[in-house]
Amino acid sequence: MTEIKNLAPRLRAAASALSLNLTDTQQHALLEYLRQLQRWNKSYNLTAVRDPQQMLVQHVIDSLAIVTPLKDSLYKNTVSNPVVVDVGSGAGLPGVVLAIVCPDITVHCVDTVEKKATFIRYVAGVLRLSNLHAHHARVEHLEPFEADIVVSRAFASLVDFVRLAGKHASATGHLLAMKGREPVEEIEEMVGTTPWRVDRVDPLEVPELDARRCLVWLSEQGNA
C-alpha cells in the first residue's frame, strides 16, 4: 500500500491540471480503487497494465480527463438525475472513476467478463458507492437504460459501438467514444452505414500521458 499512497501527490497535481476539485474522500477512494485493482489483478488479470504508476496515468488520470466535458454536457442539457452507461467497462474504466468523482450521477458498468463485473461490484461495496452498478452481460442483450450518456473506452469501432449500444441512449442522449487519434475512417464508415452522426470531436490533454486522446460525441440523426 505504501507505493499507492506515494501516488497521492501526482493524483492531486493531475486533478488540479484538469480543473477538478477533488475532496480528500474522493482522492482516497481513487487510490483505494487503484490498490484494489492492483491486488485483484495479481489473481484475475483484469488489466494488462500492472505497474501502479502506469495504472495511475493510463487508467485513473485518463478517466478523470473526461469528467469536465461529461459534466459540461449534462449541465448544458439541464439533465436531472443523470444516468451514464459505461460499455465494455473492463475493470471499471471510466465508470468507477466517474462514480467516485460524480456522486450525483448513476453509473452502470457493463462487461461480458464475469470476473470484471464482480470486481466492480466489490469496489462499489468497499467504497460505498451506491450510485455504481455492474452488469455481467452483452450490452445489446440488456433492456434500454435510457441513459443521458453512453461512454466507451477502447470498446469497439464506432460502427459496432452505435449498433450495439445506441439503443441505450435516451431520445436526447449521446454516445461518447474515448479514442486516441481522431478516427476518421471509422467516422466515414459509420456515416455510410448507420443513422448516427458526429456532433464534435474534442481533443483531450491527459496529464502525464504522452499520447493523443480525443472524445468523439455522437447523436442519432434527428436528435439534439
Buried (B, 14 or more C-beta within 10 A) or exposed (E): EEEBEEBBEBBBEBBEBBEBEBEEEBBBBBBBBBBBBBEBBEEBEBBEBEEBBEBBBBBBBBBBBBBEBBBEBBEEBEBEEBBBBBBBBBBBBBBBBBBBBBBEBBBBBBBEBEBBBBBBBEBBEEBEBEBBBBBBEEBBEBEEBEBBBBBBBEBBBBBBBBBBBBBBBBEEBBBBBBBEEBBEEBBEBBBEEBEBBBBEBBEBEBBBBEEEBBBBBBBBEEBE
